[in-house]
Amino acid sequence: MALRDELLELSDRAWQRLADRVAGLTDDEYLWEPVPGCWTVRPDPADPAGAWTADFRWPPPDPPPVTTIGWRLAHLVTDDRFRVWLGLPAVAGRPTPTVPRSAADAVEAVATTAAQRRSDLLEMTDADLWQPIGPVGGPYGDGTRVSWVLHTLDEAIHHGAEVGVLRDLYRASG
């Protein structure tokens, strides 16, 4: 099996598992803060159009704060580097991802992100995937595009698992 096809298979499984786990997500769960001081998503006070933003600080505090389901999903669906770091040109009409304002928006964004990443991977050859990311990757530019795809899948897998645990805790908390 070709490398690209194996990455597609893993990607499909990871994103489908996340989609299954967020099915039926409610707004209360999406914004639930299991402990005080969580990083979350919220309306952006600087944007009169009503965009939302995710809490963030660089470098992150040590230890990092607990994050809400909303924050974790926003982290997964708003990263727009995937295609660029694969060396692919922009897709005309593909909107810039935004922080989902509701659980329903987040569920839709998960499906959209999965479909876009699948489409992007289908444009790659195995030879393309073994190329370095290049200058666009900054300090990661010497890494291969394979490493970039695996990093993004690791993010989907581990944040997806965290979303599942948070949903379990929300349900158990009554």
C-alpha positions in Angstrom: 0.0 0.0 0.0 1.3 3.5 -0.8 2.2 5.8 2.0 -0.4 8.4 1.0 -3.1 5.7 1.1 -2.0 4.6 4.6 -2.1 8.2 5.8 -5.6 8.6 4.2 -6.8 5.4 6.0 -5.5 6.6 9.4 -6.9 10.1 8.8 -10.3 8.7 7.9 -10.4 6.6 11.1 -9.2 9.4 13.3 -11.6 12.0 12.0 -14.5 9.6 11.9 -13.9 8.6 15.5 -14.0 12.3 16.5 -17.1 12.9 14.4 -18.8 9.9 16.1 -17.7 11.2 19.5 -19.1 14.7 19.0 -22.4 13.6 17.5 -25.2 15.1 19.6 -22.9 17.6 21.3 -24.9 20.3 23.1 -23.9 23.9 23.6 -23.8 23.3 27.4 -21.2 20.5 26.9 -19.3 22.6 24.3 -18.7 25.4 26.7 -18.7 23.4 30.0 -15.8 24.4 32.3 -15.0 21.4 34.5 -12.7 23.6 36.7 -12.2 27.3 37.3 -9.8 29.1 34.9 -10.4 26.9 31.8 -9.4 28.2 28.5 -12.4 28.2 26.3 -14.0 29.9 23.2 -16.0 33.1 23.5 -17.2 36.1 21.6 -14.3 38.3 20.5 -14.8 41.7 22.1 -12.7 43.3 19.5 -14.9 42.1 16.6 -18.2 43.9 16.1 -19.2 41.3 13.5 -19.6 38.7 16.3 -16.6 36.4 15.6 -15.5 34.1 18.3 -12.0 33.6 19.7 -10.2 30.9 21.6 -8.2 31.7 24.7 -4.5 31.5 24.1 -1.1 32.8 25.3 2.4 32.1 24.0 4.3 30.7 25.6 1.5 28.8 27.4 1.5 28.9 31.2 3.1 26.1 33.1 1.2 24.0 33.8 -1.2 24.7 30.9 -4.8 25.3 31.8 -7.5 22.8 31.4 -9.4 23.5 28.2 -13.0 23.1 27.3 -14.5 20.9 24.5 -15.0 24.1 22.6 -11.3 25.1 22.9 -10.1 21.6 21.8 -12.4 21.5 18.8 -11.5 25.1 17.8 -7.8 24.1 18.1 -8.4 21.3 15.6 -10.6 23.0 13.0 -9.0 26.5 12.8 -5.4 25.5 11.9 -5.2 26.6 8.3 -1.6 25.6 7.7 -2.3 22.0 6.6 -2.5 22.6 2.8 0.2 25.3 2.8 2.7 23.1 4.6 2.0 20.3 2.1 3.2 22.7 -0.6 -0.2 22.9 -2.2 -1.7 26.1 -3.7 -4.7 27.8 -2.1 -8.2 26.5 -3.1 -10.3 29.3 -4.6 -13.4 29.8 -2.5 -12.3 27.8 0.5 -13.1 30.0 3.4 -10.7 30.7 6.2 -11.7 28.6 9.2 -13.2 30.4 12.2 -13.8 29.5 15.8 -17.2 27.7 16.0 -19.8 29.6 18.0 -21.9 26.6 18.9 -21.8 22.9 19.3 -23.6 22.5 16.0 -21.1 24.7 14.2 -18.2 22.7 15.8 -19.7 19.4 14.6 -20.0 20.8 11.1 -16.5 22.2 11.3 -15.1 18.8 12.2 -16.8 17.2 9.1 -15.6 20.1 6.9 -12.0 19.9 8.2 -11.9 16.1 7.7 -13.2 16.4 4.2 -10.7 19.2 3.3 -7.7 17.4 4.7 -8.7 14.2 2.9 -9.0 16.2 -0.4 -5.7 17.8 0.2 -4.0 14.5 0.9 -5.4 13.0 -2.3 -3.4 15.7 -4.2 -0.2 14.4 -2.8 2.1 11.7 -4.1 4.4 9.6 -1.9 7.3 11.5 -3.4 5.7 14.8 -2.5 5.1 13.6 1.1 8.8 12.8 1.6 9.8 16.4 0.6 10.7 18.9 3.3 8.0 21.3 4.4 10.3 24.2 3.4 10.6 27.8 4.6 6.9 28.1 5.2 7.3 25.8 8.1 9.7 28.1 9.9 11.7 26.1 12.5 9.9 22.9 11.3 10.8 23.5 7.6 13.4 20.8 7.5 10.9 18.2 8.6 9.1 16.2 5.9 5.5 16.7 4.9 4.9 13.1 6.2 6.0 14.4 9.7 3.5 17.3 9.3 0.6 15.0 8.4 1.5 12.7 11.3 1.6 15.7 13.7 -1.9 16.9 12.6 -3.2 13.3 13.0 -1.7 13.1 16.4 -3.5 16.3 17.3 -6.8 15.0 16.0 -6.4 11.7 17.9 -5.3 13.1 21.2 -7.6 16.1 21.3 -10.4 13.8 20.1 -9.8 11.5 23.0 -9.8 14.4 25.4 -13.1 15.5 24.0 -14.5 12.1 24.7 -13.3 12.1 28.3 -14.7 15.6 28.8 -18.1 14.4 27.5 -18.0 11.4 29.8 -17.2 13.7 32.8 -19.9 16.1 31.8 -22.4 13.3 31.6 -21.3 11.8 34.9 -21.3 15.2 36.7 -25.1 15.3 36.4 
